[in-house]
């Protein structure tokens, strides 16, 4: 605990007084009760980490509200980035995974999607364990690198490295898949 905040102010009392209001503000921003709880908790944790060198905090309620609001906005930016990235990745893989039948065949879109999901699932299953775990947590479950690092007990840098390796191996696996005519070169060329 840092002397500037923790000794001068009882953080538990501060949470009792301001916690509900801060959580409500965060919930209004993120629109999710679980995320609001997590962000509110993180804001009060950050309050404990304030360095006393910058001077005492004059209004702890306003200070923790500002911290929580900034964390909530960062969370929304992260979610939007993940959503955009996921859409880009999904589009990329739908282009990379070649059709499983020639246009003359009467395969339905649902069957094609099922086959593509099965191929992607198989490719994910072939990843090394740590790459697969990091990929699933970050890309499929939407966790941040930090959350995945905490869950896996490794550094954020290693999580990023495992996810990148996983993405590269998935691309290699899916690029080598034949299209409906048995042509693997077209699938590789389409990927860029």
PyMOL CGO cylinders between C-alpha atoms (Angstrom):
from pymol import cmd
from pymol.cgo import CYLINDER

trace = [
    CYLINDER, 0.00, 0.00, 0.00, 1.18, 3.48, -0.81, 0.3, 1, 1, 1, 1, 1, 1,
    CYLINDER, 1.18, 3.48, -0.81, 1.18, 6.00, 1.99, 0.3, 1, 1, 1, 1, 1, 1,
    CYLINDER, 1.18, 6.00, 1.99, -0.42, 8.82, -0.03, 0.3, 1, 1, 1, 1, 1, 1,
    CYLINDER, -0.42, 8.82, -0.03, -3.81, 7.16, -0.32, 0.3, 1, 1, 1, 1, 1, 1,
    CYLINDER, -3.81, 7.16, -0.32, -3.95, 4.07, 1.86, 0.3, 1, 1, 1, 1, 1, 1,
    CYLINDER, -3.95, 4.07, 1.86, -2.79, 5.71, 5.09, 0.3, 1, 1, 1, 1, 1, 1,
    CYLINDER, -2.79, 5.71, 5.09, -4.82, 8.88, 4.68, 0.3, 1, 1, 1, 1, 1, 1,
    CYLINDER, -4.82, 8.88, 4.68, -8.02, 7.19, 3.48, 0.3, 1, 1, 1, 1, 1, 1,
    CYLINDER, -8.02, 7.19, 3.48, -9.65, 3.92, 4.39, 0.3, 1, 1, 1, 1, 1, 1,
    CYLINDER, -9.65, 3.92, 4.39, -10.12, 2.34, 0.95, 0.3, 1, 1, 1, 1, 1, 1,
    CYLINDER, -10.12, 2.34, 0.95, -12.79, -0.03, 2.24, 0.3, 1, 1, 1, 1, 1, 1,
    CYLINDER, -12.79, -0.03, 2.24, -14.75, 2.96, 3.50, 0.3, 1, 1, 1, 1, 1, 1,
    CYLINDER, -14.75, 2.96, 3.50, -14.18, 4.71, 0.20, 0.3, 1, 1, 1, 1, 1, 1,
    CYLINDER, -14.18, 4.71, 0.20, -15.50, 1.64, -1.61, 0.3, 1, 1, 1, 1, 1, 1,
    CYLINDER, -15.50, 1.64, -1.61, -18.51, 1.47, 0.69, 0.3, 1, 1, 1, 1, 1, 1,
    CYLINDER, -18.51, 1.47, 0.69, -19.31, 5.14, 0.03, 0.3, 1, 1, 1, 1, 1, 1,
    CYLINDER, -19.31, 5.14, 0.03, -18.50, 5.39, -3.69, 0.3, 1, 1, 1, 1, 1, 1,
    CYLINDER, -18.50, 5.39, -3.69, -18.38, 1.81, -5.00, 0.3, 1, 1, 1, 1, 1, 1,
    CYLINDER, -18.38, 1.81, -5.00, -22.02, 1.53, -5.98, 0.3, 1, 1, 1, 1, 1, 1,
    CYLINDER, -22.02, 1.53, -5.98, -22.05, 4.87, -7.81, 0.3, 1, 1, 1, 1, 1, 1,
    CYLINDER, -22.05, 4.87, -7.81, -18.76, 4.11, -9.59, 0.3, 1, 1, 1, 1, 1, 1,
    CYLINDER, -18.76, 4.11, -9.59, -20.06, 0.66, -10.64, 0.3, 1, 1, 1, 1, 1, 1,
    CYLINDER, -20.06, 0.66, -10.64, -23.26, 2.24, -11.99, 0.3, 1, 1, 1, 1, 1, 1,
    CYLINDER, -23.26, 2.24, -11.99, -21.26, 4.78, -14.04, 0.3, 1, 1, 1, 1, 1, 1,
    CYLINDER, -21.26, 4.78, -14.04, -19.05, 2.02, -15.43, 0.3, 1, 1, 1, 1, 1, 1,
    CYLINDER, -19.05, 2.02, -15.43, -22.06, -0.17, -16.19, 0.3, 1, 1, 1, 1, 1, 1,
    CYLINDER, -22.06, -0.17, -16.19, -23.63, 2.72, -18.15, 0.3, 1, 1, 1, 1, 1, 1,
    CYLINDER, -23.63, 2.72, -18.15, -20.46, 2.95, -20.23, 0.3, 1, 1, 1, 1, 1, 1,
    CYLINDER, -20.46, 2.95, -20.23, -19.78, -0.76, -20.90, 0.3, 1, 1, 1, 1, 1, 1,
    CYLINDER, -19.78, -0.76, -20.90, -23.34, -2.11, -20.70, 0.3, 1, 1, 1, 1, 1, 1,
    CYLINDER, -23.34, -2.11, -20.70, -22.28, -5.36, -19.00, 0.3, 1, 1, 1, 1, 1, 1,
    CYLINDER, -22.28, -5.36, -19.00, -22.64, -6.11, -15.29, 0.3, 1, 1, 1, 1, 1, 1,
    CYLINDER, -22.64, -6.11, -15.29, -19.68, -8.52, -15.10, 0.3, 1, 1, 1, 1, 1, 1,
    CYLINDER, -19.68, -8.52, -15.10, -17.35, -6.09, -16.87, 0.3, 1, 1, 1, 1, 1, 1,
    CYLINDER, -17.35, -6.09, -16.87, -18.65, -3.26, -14.66, 0.3, 1, 1, 1, 1, 1, 1,
    CYLINDER, -18.65, -3.26, -14.66, -17.79, -5.27, -11.54, 0.3, 1, 1, 1, 1, 1, 1,
    CYLINDER, -17.79, -5.27, -11.54, -14.31, -6.08, -12.85, 0.3, 1, 1, 1, 1, 1, 1,
    CYLINDER, -14.31, -6.08, -12.85, -13.56, -2.52, -13.92, 0.3, 1, 1, 1, 1, 1, 1,
    CYLINDER, -13.56, -2.52, -13.92, -14.84, -1.06, -10.64, 0.3, 1, 1, 1, 1, 1, 1,
    CYLINDER, -14.84, -1.06, -10.64, -12.63, -3.46, -8.71, 0.3, 1, 1, 1, 1, 1, 1,
    CYLINDER, -12.63, -3.46, -8.71, -9.65, -2.56, -10.91, 0.3, 1, 1, 1, 1, 1, 1,
    CYLINDER, -9.65, -2.56, -10.91, -10.28, 1.16, -10.34, 0.3, 1, 1, 1, 1, 1, 1,
    CYLINDER, -10.28, 1.16, -10.34, -10.12, 0.77, -6.57, 0.3, 1, 1, 1, 1, 1, 1,
    CYLINDER, -10.12, 0.77, -6.57, -7.00, -1.37, -6.93, 0.3, 1, 1, 1, 1, 1, 1,
    CYLINDER, -7.00, -1.37, -6.93, -5.41, 1.41, -8.96, 0.3, 1, 1, 1, 1, 1, 1,
    CYLINDER, -5.41, 1.41, -8.96, -6.30, 3.84, -6.22, 0.3, 1, 1, 1, 1, 1, 1,
    CYLINDER, -6.30, 3.84, -6.22, -4.11, 1.77, -3.91, 0.3, 1, 1, 1, 1, 1, 1,
    CYLINDER, -4.11, 1.77, -3.91, -1.23, 2.04, -6.37, 0.3, 1, 1, 1, 1, 1, 1,
    CYLINDER, -1.23, 2.04, -6.37, -1.18, 5.86, -6.53, 0.3, 1, 1, 1, 1, 1, 1,
    CYLINDER, -1.18, 5.86, -6.53, 2.31, 7.19, -5.98, 0.3, 1, 1, 1, 1, 1, 1,
    CYLINDER, 2.31, 7.19, -5.98, 2.59, 9.72, -3.16, 0.3, 1, 1, 1, 1, 1, 1,
    CYLINDER, 2.59, 9.72, -3.16, 5.31, 11.67, -5.03, 0.3, 1, 1, 1, 1, 1, 1,
    CYLINDER, 5.31, 11.67, -5.03, 2.72, 13.46, -7.17, 0.3, 1, 1, 1, 1, 1, 1,
    CYLINDER, 2.72, 13.46, -7.17, 1.01, 14.91, -4.10, 0.3, 1, 1, 1, 1, 1, 1,
    CYLINDER, 1.01, 14.91, -4.10, -1.98, 13.87, -2.04, 0.3, 1, 1, 1, 1, 1, 1,
    CYLINDER, -1.98, 13.87, -2.04, -5.31, 13.04, -3.65, 0.3, 1, 1, 1, 1, 1, 1,
    CYLINDER, -5.31, 13.04, -3.65, -7.75, 15.75, -2.66, 0.3, 1, 1, 1, 1, 1, 1,
    CYLINDER, -7.75, 15.75, -2.66, -11.04, 14.19, -3.73, 0.3, 1, 1, 1, 1, 1, 1,
    CYLINDER, -11.04, 14.19, -3.73, -10.76, 10.41, -3.66, 0.3, 1, 1, 1, 1, 1, 1,
    CYLINDER, -10.76, 10.41, -3.66, -14.32, 9.86, -4.92, 0.3, 1, 1, 1, 1, 1, 1,
    CYLINDER, -14.32, 9.86, -4.92, -13.73, 11.95, -8.05, 0.3, 1, 1, 1, 1, 1, 1,
    CYLINDER, -13.73, 11.95, -8.05, -10.31, 10.40, -8.50, 0.3, 1, 1, 1, 1, 1, 1,
    CYLINDER, -10.31, 10.40, -8.50, -11.57, 6.81, -8.43, 0.3, 1, 1, 1, 1, 1, 1,
    CYLINDER, -11.57, 6.81, -8.43, -14.49, 7.77, -10.71, 0.3, 1, 1, 1, 1, 1, 1,
    CYLINDER, -14.49, 7.77, -10.71, -12.02, 9.18, -13.25, 0.3, 1, 1, 1, 1, 1, 1,
    CYLINDER, -12.02, 9.18, -13.25, -9.91, 6.03, -13.03, 0.3, 1, 1, 1, 1, 1, 1,
    CYLINDER, -9.91, 6.03, -13.03, -12.99, 3.83, -13.52, 0.3, 1, 1, 1, 1, 1, 1,
    CYLINDER, -12.99, 3.83, -13.52, -14.29, 5.93, -16.42, 0.3, 1, 1, 1, 1, 1, 1,
    CYLINDER, -14.29, 5.93, -16.42, -10.93, 5.75, -18.18, 0.3, 1, 1, 1, 1, 1, 1,
    CYLINDER, -10.93, 5.75, -18.18, -10.71, 1.98, -17.61, 0.3, 1, 1, 1, 1, 1, 1,
    CYLINDER, -10.71, 1.98, -17.61, -14.24, 1.55, -18.98, 0.3, 1, 1, 1, 1, 1, 1,
    CYLINDER, -14.24, 1.55, -18.98, -13.43, 3.56, -22.09, 0.3, 1, 1, 1, 1, 1, 1,
    CYLINDER, -13.43, 3.56, -22.09, -10.24, 1.57, -22.60, 0.3, 1, 1, 1, 1, 1, 1,
    CYLINDER, -10.24, 1.57, -22.60, -12.27, -1.63, -22.22, 0.3, 1, 1, 1, 1, 1, 1,
    CYLINDER, -12.27, -1.63, -22.22, -14.72, -0.46, -24.91, 0.3, 1, 1, 1, 1, 1, 1,
    CYLINDER, -14.72, -0.46, -24.91, -11.87, 0.44, -27.25, 0.3, 1, 1, 1, 1, 1, 1,
    CYLINDER, -11.87, 0.44, -27.25, -10.33, -2.98, -26.68, 0.3, 1, 1, 1, 1, 1, 1,
    CYLINDER, -10.33, -2.98, -26.68, -13.66, -4.74, -27.32, 0.3, 1, 1, 1, 1, 1, 1,
    CYLINDER, -13.66, -4.74, -27.32, -14.16, -2.78, -30.53, 0.3, 1, 1, 1, 1, 1, 1,
    CYLINDER, -14.16, -2.78, -30.53, -10.63, -3.67, -31.66, 0.3, 1, 1, 1, 1, 1, 1,
    CYLINDER, -10.63, -3.67, -31.66, -11.23, -7.35, -30.89, 0.3, 1, 1, 1, 1, 1, 1,
    CYLINDER, -11.23, -7.35, -30.89, -14.55, -7.25, -32.73, 0.3, 1, 1, 1, 1, 1, 1,
    CYLINDER, -14.55, -7.25, -32.73, -12.98, -5.62, -35.80, 0.3, 1, 1, 1, 1, 1, 1,
    CYLINDER, -12.98, -5.62, -35.80, -10.03, -7.99, -35.69, 0.3, 1, 1, 1, 1, 1, 1,
    CYLINDER, -10.03, -7.99, -35.69, -12.28, -11.03, -35.28, 0.3, 1, 1, 1, 1, 1, 1,
    CYLINDER, -12.28, -11.03, -35.28, -14.34, -9.95, -38.28, 0.3, 1, 1, 1, 1, 1, 1,
    CYLINDER, -14.34, -9.95, -38.28, -11.17, -9.44, -40.31, 0.3, 1, 1, 1, 1, 1, 1,
    CYLINDER, -11.17, -9.44, -40.31, -9.80, -12.82, -39.25, 0.3, 1, 1, 1, 1, 1, 1,
    CYLINDER, -9.80, -12.82, -39.25, -13.10, -14.58, -39.97, 0.3, 1, 1, 1, 1, 1, 1,
    CYLINDER, -13.10, -14.58, -39.97, -13.25, -12.95, -43.39, 0.3, 1, 1, 1, 1, 1, 1,
    CYLINDER, -13.25, -12.95, -43.39, -9.62, -13.87, -44.03, 0.3, 1, 1, 1, 1, 1, 1,
    CYLINDER, -9.62, -13.87, -44.03, -10.19, -17.50, -43.15, 0.3, 1, 1, 1, 1, 1, 1,
    CYLINDER, -10.19, -17.50, -43.15, -13.38, -17.71, -45.18, 0.3, 1, 1, 1, 1, 1, 1,
    CYLINDER, -13.38, -17.71, -45.18, -11.30, -16.59, -48.17, 0.3, 1, 1, 1, 1, 1, 1,
    CYLINDER, -11.30, -16.59, -48.17, -8.36, -18.83, -47.31, 0.3, 1, 1, 1, 1, 1, 1,
    CYLINDER, -8.36, -18.83, -47.31, -10.32, -22.01, -46.71, 0.3, 1, 1, 1, 1, 1, 1,
    CYLINDER, -10.32, -22.01, -46.71, -11.12, -23.01, -50.23, 0.3, 1, 1, 1, 1, 1, 1,
    CYLINDER, -11.12, -23.01, -50.23, -14.57, -24.30, -51.15, 0.3, 1, 1, 1, 1, 1, 1,
    CYLINDER, -14.57, -24.30, -51.15, -14.98, -27.97, -50.40, 0.3, 1, 1, 1, 1, 1, 1,
    CYLINDER, -14.98, -27.97, -50.40, -16.94, -28.75, -53.53, 0.3, 1, 1, 1, 1, 1, 1,
    CYLINDER, -16.94, -28.75, -53.53, -16.99, -27.54, -57.10, 0.3, 1, 1, 1, 1, 1, 1,
    CYLINDER, -16.99, -27.54, -57.10, -19.65, -24.99, -58.04, 0.3, 1, 1, 1, 1, 1, 1,
    CYLINDER, -19.65, -24.99, -58.04, -21.53, -27.71, -59.92, 0.3, 1, 1, 1, 1, 1, 1,
    CYLINDER, -21.53, -27.71, -59.92, -22.11, -29.63, -56.69, 0.3, 1, 1, 1, 1, 1, 1,
    CYLINDER, -22.11, -29.63, -56.69, -25.25, -28.95, -54.73, 0.3, 1, 1, 1, 1, 1, 1,
    CYLINDER, -25.25, -28.95, -54.73, -23.61, -28.31, -51.36, 0.3, 1, 1, 1, 1, 1, 1,
    CYLINDER, -23.61, -28.31, -51.36, -25.53, -25.87, -49.21, 0.3, 1, 1, 1, 1, 1, 1,
    CYLINDER, -25.53, -25.87, -49.21, -24.01, -22.86, -47.48, 0.3, 1, 1, 1, 1, 1, 1,
    CYLINDER, -24.01, -22.86, -47.48, -24.76, -24.49, -44.14, 0.3, 1, 1, 1, 1, 1, 1,
    CYLINDER, -24.76, -24.49, -44.14, -22.86, -27.64, -45.10, 0.3, 1, 1, 1, 1, 1, 1,
    CYLINDER, -22.86, -27.64, -45.10, -19.95, -25.56, -46.41, 0.3, 1, 1, 1, 1, 1, 1,
    CYLINDER, -19.95, -25.56, -46.41, -19.85, -23.54, -43.19, 0.3, 1, 1, 1, 1, 1, 1,
    CYLINDER, -19.85, -23.54, -43.19, -19.94, -26.74, -41.13, 0.3, 1, 1, 1, 1, 1, 1,
    CYLINDER, -19.94, -26.74, -41.13, -17.03, -28.14, -43.15, 0.3, 1, 1, 1, 1, 1, 1,
    CYLINDER, -17.03, -28.14, -43.15, -15.06, -24.90, -42.74, 0.3, 1, 1, 1, 1, 1, 1,
    CYLINDER, -15.06, -24.90, -42.74, -15.67, -24.85, -38.98, 0.3, 1, 1, 1, 1, 1, 1,
    CYLINDER, -15.67, -24.85, -38.98, -14.56, -28.49, -38.79, 0.3, 1, 1, 1, 1, 1, 1,
    CYLINDER, -14.56, -28.49, -38.79, -11.38, -27.71, -40.74, 0.3, 1, 1, 1, 1, 1, 1,
    CYLINDER, -11.38, -27.71, -40.74, -10.62, -24.73, -38.52, 0.3, 1, 1, 1, 1, 1, 1,
    CYLINDER, -10.62, -24.73, -38.52, -11.36, -26.77, -35.39, 0.3, 1, 1, 1, 1, 1, 1,
    CYLINDER, -11.36, -26.77, -35.39, -9.03, -29.51, -36.62, 0.3, 1, 1, 1, 1, 1, 1,
    CYLINDER, -9.03, -29.51, -36.62, -6.30, -26.94, -37.35, 0.3, 1, 1, 1, 1, 1, 1,
    CYLINDER, -6.30, -26.94, -37.35, -6.68, -25.42, -33.87, 0.3, 1, 1, 1, 1, 1, 1,
    CYLINDER, -6.68, -25.42, -33.87, -6.51, -28.91, -32.37, 0.3, 1, 1, 1, 1, 1, 1,
    CYLINDER, -6.51, -28.91, -32.37, -3.15, -29.49, -34.08, 0.3, 1, 1, 1, 1, 1, 1,
    CYLINDER, -3.15, -29.49, -34.08, -1.54, -26.41, -32.51, 0.3, 1, 1, 1, 1, 1, 1,
    CYLINDER, -1.54, -26.41, -32.51, 1.05, -26.94, -29.78, 0.3, 1, 1, 1, 1, 1, 1,
    CYLINDER, 1.05, -26.94, -29.78, -0.67, -26.88, -26.37, 0.3, 1, 1, 1, 1, 1, 1,
    CYLINDER, -0.67, -26.88, -26.37, 0.49, -23.42, -25.24, 0.3, 1, 1, 1, 1, 1, 1,
    CYLINDER, 0.49, -23.42, -25.24, -0.22, -21.86, -28.64, 0.3, 1, 1, 1, 1, 1, 1,
    CYLINDER, -0.22, -21.86, -28.64, -3.67, -23.47, -28.68, 0.3, 1, 1, 1, 1, 1, 1,
    CYLINDER, -3.67, -23.47, -28.68, -4.44, -22.34, -25.13, 0.3, 1, 1, 1, 1, 1, 1,
    CYLINDER, -4.44, -22.34, -25.13, -3.36, -18.74, -25.80, 0.3, 1, 1, 1, 1, 1, 1,
    CYLINDER, -3.36, -18.74, -25.80, -5.17, -18.65, -29.15, 0.3, 1, 1, 1, 1, 1, 1,
    CYLINDER, -5.17, -18.65, -29.15, -8.42, -19.98, -27.69, 0.3, 1, 1, 1, 1, 1, 1,
    CYLINDER, -8.42, -19.98, -27.69, -8.34, -17.57, -24.74, 0.3, 1, 1, 1, 1, 1, 1,
    CYLINDER, -8.34, -17.57, -24.74, -7.51, -14.47, -26.80, 0.3, 1, 1, 1, 1, 1, 1,
    CYLINDER, -7.51, -14.47, -26.80, -9.11, -15.08, -30.17, 0.3, 1, 1, 1, 1, 1, 1,
    CYLINDER, -9.11, -15.08, -30.17, -12.10, -17.26, -29.38, 0.3, 1, 1, 1, 1, 1, 1,
    CYLINDER, -12.10, -17.26, -29.38, -13.00, -16.28, -25.82, 0.3, 1, 1, 1, 1, 1, 1,
    CYLINDER, -13.00, -16.28, -25.82, -12.07, -12.60, -26.30, 0.3, 1, 1, 1, 1, 1, 1,
    CYLINDER, -12.07, -12.60, -26.30, -9.72, -12.30, -23.33, 0.3, 1, 1, 1, 1, 1, 1,
    CYLINDER, -9.72, -12.30, -23.33, -7.10, -9.60, -23.30, 0.3, 1, 1, 1, 1, 1, 1,
    CYLINDER, -7.10, -9.60, -23.30, -3.45, -10.62, -23.44, 0.3, 1, 1, 1, 1, 1, 1,
    CYLINDER, -3.45, -10.62, -23.44, -3.12, -9.63, -19.80, 0.3, 1, 1, 1, 1, 1, 1,
    CYLINDER, -3.12, -9.63, -19.80, -6.11, -11.76, -18.74, 0.3, 1, 1, 1, 1, 1, 1,
    CYLINDER, -6.11, -11.76, -18.74, -4.73, -14.72, -20.71, 0.3, 1, 1, 1, 1, 1, 1,
    CYLINDER, -4.73, -14.72, -20.71, -1.27, -14.21, -19.18, 0.3, 1, 1, 1, 1, 1, 1,
    CYLINDER, -1.27, -14.21, -19.18, -2.76, -14.28, -15.70, 0.3, 1, 1, 1, 1, 1, 1,
    CYLINDER, -2.76, -14.28, -15.70, -4.81, -17.37, -16.51, 0.3, 1, 1, 1, 1, 1, 1,
    CYLINDER, -4.81, -17.37, -16.51, -1.84, -19.19, -18.06, 0.3, 1, 1, 1, 1, 1, 1,
    CYLINDER, -1.84, -19.19, -18.06, 0.71, -17.98, -15.51, 0.3, 1, 1, 1, 1, 1, 1,
    CYLINDER, 0.71, -17.98, -15.51, 3.07, -16.53, -18.14, 0.3, 1, 1, 1, 1, 1, 1,
    CYLINDER, 3.07, -16.53, -18.14, 4.06, -13.04, -19.30, 0.3, 1, 1, 1, 1, 1, 1,
    CYLINDER, 4.06, -13.04, -19.30, 1.98, -10.94, -21.66, 0.3, 1, 1, 1, 1, 1, 1,
    CYLINDER, 1.98, -10.94, -21.66, 4.86, -11.05, -24.15, 0.3, 1, 1, 1, 1, 1, 1,
    CYLINDER, 4.86, -11.05, -24.15, 4.73, -14.87, -24.18, 0.3, 1, 1, 1, 1, 1, 1,
    CYLINDER, 4.73, -14.87, -24.18, 0.96, -14.84, -24.68, 0.3, 1, 1, 1, 1, 1, 1,
    CYLINDER, 0.96, -14.84, -24.68, 1.39, -12.55, -27.70, 0.3, 1, 1, 1, 1, 1, 1,
    CYLINDER, 1.39, -12.55, -27.70, 4.13, -14.80, -29.03, 0.3, 1, 1, 1, 1, 1, 1,
    CYLINDER, 4.13, -14.80, -29.03, 1.99, -17.94, -28.63, 0.3, 1, 1, 1, 1, 1, 1,
    CYLINDER, 1.99, -17.94, -28.63, -0.99, -16.27, -30.32, 0.3, 1, 1, 1, 1, 1, 1,
    CYLINDER, -0.99, -16.27, -30.32, 1.18, -15.09, -33.23, 0.3, 1, 1, 1, 1, 1, 1,
    CYLINDER, 1.18, -15.09, -33.23, 2.68, -18.56, -33.64, 0.3, 1, 1, 1, 1, 1, 1,
    CYLINDER, 2.68, -18.56, -33.64, -0.78, -20.08, -33.49, 0.3, 1, 1, 1, 1, 1, 1,
    CYLINDER, -0.78, -20.08, -33.49, -2.08, -17.68, -36.15, 0.3, 1, 1, 1, 1, 1, 1,
    CYLINDER, -2.08, -17.68, -36.15, 0.90, -18.45, -38.39, 0.3, 1, 1, 1, 1, 1, 1,
    CYLINDER, 0.90, -18.45, -38.39, 0.43, -22.21, -38.02, 0.3, 1, 1, 1, 1, 1, 1,
    CYLINDER, 0.43, -22.21, -38.02, -3.30, -21.95, -38.68, 0.3, 1, 1, 1, 1, 1, 1,
    CYLINDER, -3.30, -21.95, -38.68, -2.61, -19.93, -41.81, 0.3, 1, 1, 1, 1, 1, 1,
    CYLINDER, -2.61, -19.93, -41.81, -0.07, -22.52, -42.98, 0.3, 1, 1, 1, 1, 1, 1,
    CYLINDER, -0.07, -22.52, -42.98, -2.49, -25.36, -42.30, 0.3, 1, 1, 1, 1, 1, 1,
    CYLINDER, -2.49, -25.36, -42.30, -5.43, -23.66, -43.97, 0.3, 1, 1, 1, 1, 1, 1,
    CYLINDER, -5.43, -23.66, -43.97, -3.39, -22.39, -46.93, 0.3, 1, 1, 1, 1, 1, 1,
    CYLINDER, -3.39, -22.39, -46.93, -2.38, -25.96, -47.73, 0.3, 1, 1, 1, 1, 1, 1,
    CYLINDER, -2.38, -25.96, -47.73, -5.96, -27.20, -47.90, 0.3, 1, 1, 1, 1, 1, 1,
    CYLINDER, -5.96, -27.20, -47.90, -7.16, -28.21, -51.35, 0.3, 1, 1, 1, 1, 1, 1,
    CYLINDER, -7.16, -28.21, -51.35, -10.12, -26.49, -52.93, 0.3, 1, 1, 1, 1, 1, 1,
    CYLINDER, -10.12, -26.49, -52.93, -12.94, -28.38, -54.60, 0.3, 1, 1, 1, 1, 1, 1,
    CYLINDER, -12.94, -28.38, -54.60, -10.68, -29.21, -57.58, 0.3, 1, 1, 1, 1, 1, 1,
    CYLINDER, -10.68, -29.21, -57.58, -7.79, -30.48, -55.43, 0.3, 1, 1, 1, 1, 1, 1,
    CYLINDER, -7.79, -30.48, -55.43, -5.75, -27.34, -56.15, 0.3, 1, 1, 1, 1, 1, 1,
    CYLINDER, -5.75, -27.34, -56.15, -3.67, -26.17, -53.18, 0.3, 1, 1, 1, 1, 1, 1,
    CYLINDER, -3.67, -26.17, -53.18, -1.81, -23.45, -55.06, 0.3, 1, 1, 1, 1, 1, 1,
    CYLINDER, -1.81, -23.45, -55.06, -4.93, -21.34, -55.53, 0.3, 1, 1, 1, 1, 1, 1,
    CYLINDER, -4.93, -21.34, -55.53, -5.67, -21.36, -51.81, 0.3, 1, 1, 1, 1, 1, 1,
    CYLINDER, -5.67, -21.36, -51.81, -2.09, -20.33, -51.05, 0.3, 1, 1, 1, 1, 1, 1,
    CYLINDER, -2.09, -20.33, -51.05, -2.14, -17.60, -53.70, 0.3, 1, 1, 1, 1, 1, 1,
    CYLINDER, -2.14, -17.60, -53.70, -5.46, -16.20, -52.48, 0.3, 1, 1, 1, 1, 1, 1,
    CYLINDER, -5.46, -16.20, -52.48, -4.01, -15.71, -49.04, 0.3, 1, 1, 1, 1, 1, 1,
    CYLINDER, -4.01, -15.71, -49.04, -1.48, -13.29, -50.36, 0.3, 1, 1, 1, 1, 1, 1,
]
cmd.load_cgo(trace, "trace")
